[in-house]
Amino acid sequence: MPEGPSLMILKEEVQQFSGKKIIEVSGNSAIDIERLQDKIIVDFKTWGKHFLICFDDFTVKIHLLMFGTYRINERKEIKPRLSMIFSNGELNFYTCSVKILEGDINQYYDWREDVMNEKWDSKKAKQSLDKKPDEMICDAILDQNIFSGVGNIIKNEVLYRCRIHPESLVGKIPPKDLKNIINECSIYSFEFLDWKKKNELKKHWLAYTKKECKRCNLPIHKKQTGKRSRRSFFCTNCQKLHI
């Protein structure tokens, strides 16, 4: 599943279609596809893992799910969920969720929850975490209503940086460490974006899919953790367990 930084790249790549009229639309999405015909795209936005195509009075929300893809000015052999053709190119989405949000997009999203948005509010994140003292930090970091855009790669790398075991309970983590985790979720997301643009993301991974801890020269443990049962990679020596 694409994480927030990957959607930011998509947003940059499609700017050529901002302000353009859709001259042909098709796809096997369940939405009223024809509604998009001859409409002008006002803006492109992202909220975490949601890609938003904004029109005057409604927005098309794209969620790429686990295996969704897109193509710009080219097509795959399979039928797209949504295909939009413009005078200067085309934009195609595959194997994804497509929904329409009526009215003002701001009524649907709290931009303060998006770790890559200029309105990101770390204090709000702390308040939300304080309401989940008995939740494992590995689950809390993946809560899109707290850290919108953060996915499993970022989760693992942030917890390794902060030296916190993924099964630590939120309420047991020292305040300074919790603050560090909150800040790193945003910091790492922007580093992720920069590395992905340079096509060098994987070489910067310190924990995700790794076999050995670079700090301790000990084995990295791999385990499905938390109620979400997502893969965690961690060192039991330098990542402290707070329970």
C-alpha positions in Angstrom: 0.0 0.0 0.0 1.5 3.4 -1.0 2.4 5.6 1.9 1.8 9.3 2.1 5.1 10.3 0.4 4.2 8.2 -2.7 0.9 10.1 -3.0 2.8 13.4 -2.8 4.9 12.3 -5.8 1.7 11.4 -7.7 0.3 14.9 -6.9 3.4 16.5 -8.3 3.3 14.3 -11.4 -0.3 15.2 -12.4 0.0 19.0 -12.1 -0.1 19.2 -15.9 -3.8 18.3 -15.7 -4.7 21.0 -13.1 -7.1 23.4 -14.6 -7.8 21.1 -17.6 -11.1 19.8 -18.9 -11.8 16.1 -19.0 -12.7 15.5 -22.6 -13.3 11.8 -22.3 -13.9 9.6 -19.2 -14.3 5.9 -18.7 -13.7 3.0 -16.3 -15.3 0.2 -14.4 -15.7 2.1 -11.1 -19.1 2.0 -9.4 -19.4 5.8 -9.3 -21.3 7.9 -11.9 -18.4 8.1 -14.3 -20.3 10.3 -16.8 -20.5 13.0 -14.1 -16.8 13.8 -14.8 -17.3 14.4 -18.5 -16.4 18.0 -19.5 -15.6 18.9 -15.9 -12.5 21.0 -15.1 -10.1 19.8 -12.4 -9.7 22.6 -9.9 -7.0 21.1 -7.8 -5.2 17.9 -6.7 -4.8 17.2 -2.9 -3.7 14.4 -0.7 -4.7 13.4 2.8 -2.4 10.6 3.9 -3.1 7.7 1.6 -6.0 9.4 -0.1 -5.5 11.1 -3.5 -8.1 13.8 -4.1 -9.2 15.1 -7.5 -11.1 18.3 -6.8 -13.9 19.8 -8.9 -16.1 22.9 -8.1 -18.8 21.0 -6.1 -17.4 17.5 -5.5 -14.2 15.6 -5.2 -13.1 12.2 -6.5 -11.3 10.2 -3.8 -8.8 7.6 -5.0 -7.4 5.0 -2.5 -4.8 2.7 -4.1 -5.4 0.0 -1.4 -2.8 -2.8 -1.4 -2.2 -3.2 -5.1 -3.5 -0.1 -6.8 -1.5 1.6 -9.6 -1.7 4.5 -11.9 -0.4 5.5 -15.3 0.2 8.9 -16.7 0.1 9.3 -20.5 0.1 5.5 -20.9 -2.1 2.5 -20.2 -2.0 -1.0 -18.9 -3.7 -3.9 -20.7 -6.3 -4.3 -18.0 -9.4 -2.0 -17.9 -8.9 1.0 -15.5 -11.1 1.8 -12.6 -11.0 5.4 -13.8 -9.6 6.9 -17.0 -9.5 10.6 -17.7 -8.4 12.0 -21.0 -7.4 15.6 -21.5 -6.2 17.7 -24.4 -2.6 17.3 -23.1 -2.6 13.7 -22.0 -4.4 11.1 -19.9 -4.5 9.8 -16.3 -5.5 6.2 -15.5 -6.1 4.4 -12.2 -6.2 0.6 -11.7 -7.2 -1.8 -8.9 -8.2 1.0 -6.6 -11.2 2.4 -4.7 -13.0 5.3 -6.3 -15.6 7.4 -4.5 -17.2 10.7 -4.8 -17.3 13.2 -1.9 -20.0 15.8 -2.3 -19.5 19.5 -1.5 -16.5 21.2 0.2 -13.6 18.8 0.6 -12.7 20.5 3.9 -15.7 19.0 5.6 -14.3 15.5 5.2 -10.7 15.9 6.3 -8.8 17.3 9.2 -5.6 18.5 7.6 -3.9 18.7 11.0 -3.7 14.9 11.0 -1.6 14.6 7.8 2.0 14.3 8.7 3.1 15.9 5.4 0.5 18.8 5.4 1.6 22.3 6.3 -1.2 22.2 8.9 0.2 19.1 10.6 -0.3 19.5 14.4 2.0 17.4 16.6 0.1 18.6 19.7 -3.1 17.2 18.3 -1.3 13.9 17.7 -0.2 13.8 21.3 -3.7 14.5 22.5 -5.0 11.6 20.4 -2.3 9.2 21.7 -3.1 10.2 25.3 -6.6 8.7 24.7 -5.0 5.3 23.8 -2.8 4.5 26.7 -3.3 0.7 26.4 -2.7 0.5 22.7 0.6 -0.8 21.3 2.6 2.0 19.6 2.9 -0.2 16.5 -0.9 0.1 16.1 -1.2 3.8 17.1 1.4 4.9 14.5 -0.7 3.3 11.8 -3.9 5.0 12.9 -4.7 7.3 10.0 -6.7 9.6 12.2 -3.6 10.3 14.2 -0.7 9.9 11.7 -2.4 10.2 8.3 0.0 9.0 5.6 2.2 6.9 7.8 2.5 3.2 6.7 4.4 0.2 7.8 7.8 1.2 6.4 7.7 4.5 8.2 6.4 2.8 11.4 9.3 0.4 11.5 12.0 3.0 10.7 10.7 5.6 13.2 10.5 3.1 16.0 14.0 1.9 15.3 15.3 5.5 15.2 13.6 6.3 18.5 14.8 3.0 20.1 11.2 1.9 21.0 10.0 -1.7 20.8 6.8 -1.9 18.6 4.8 -3.7 21.3 5.3 -0.9 23.8 2.1 0.5 25.3 1.5 4.1 24.4 0.8 5.1 28.0 4.0 3.5 29.3 6.4 5.2 26.9 8.2 8.2 28.5 6.8 11.6 27.4 10.1 12.6 25.8 10.3 9.4 23.7 6.6 9.8 22.7 7.3 13.3 21.6 10.3 12.1 19.6 8.2 9.4 17.9 5.5 12.0 16.9 8.1 14.4 15.4 9.9 11.6 13.6 6.8 10.4 11.9 6.7 13.7 10.0 10.4 14.1 9.6 10.9 10.6 8.2 8.0 11.0 5.8 9.7 14.0 4.2 13.0 12.1 4.0 11.1 9.1 2.5 9.8 11.5 -0.1 13.3 12.8 -1.0 14.8 9.3 -1.1 12.0 7.9 -3.2 12.4 10.7 -5.8 16.0 9.8 -6.0 15.1 6.1 -6.4 17.3 5.3 -3.3 14.7 4.6 -0.6 15.7 1.0 0.2 19.3 1.8 0.8 18.3 4.0 3.7 16.3 1.4 5.5 17.8 0.6 8.9 15.2 -1.9 10.2 12.6 -2.7 7.6 13.3 -6.1 6.1 16.8 -6.1 7.7 18.4 -9.1 9.3 20.9 -7.5 11.6 20.8 -4.4 13.9 23.4 -1.9 12.7 23.8 -0.5 16.2 24.2 -3.8 18.1 25.3 -6.3 15.5 22.6 -8.6 16.7 19.7 -10.2 14.8 16.7 -8.1 13.9 13.5 -9.8 14.9 10.6 -10.1 12.5 7.1 -10.5 14.0 3.4 -9.7 13.2 2.6 -7.3 16.0 -0.5 -5.5 17.4 -4.1 -5.9 16.6 -3.4 -4.9 13.0 -0.9 -7.9 12.7 1.5 -5.9 10.5 5.1 -6.9 10.1 7.5 -5.4 12.6 11.3 -5.5 12.4 13.1 -4.6 15.6 16.1 -5.2 17.8 15.3 -6.5 21.3 18.6 -5.1 22.6 18.3 -1.4 21.7 14.6 -0.9 21.2 13.2 -0.8 24.7 9.9 -2.5 25.6 7.6 -0.3 27.8 4.7 -2.4 29.2 
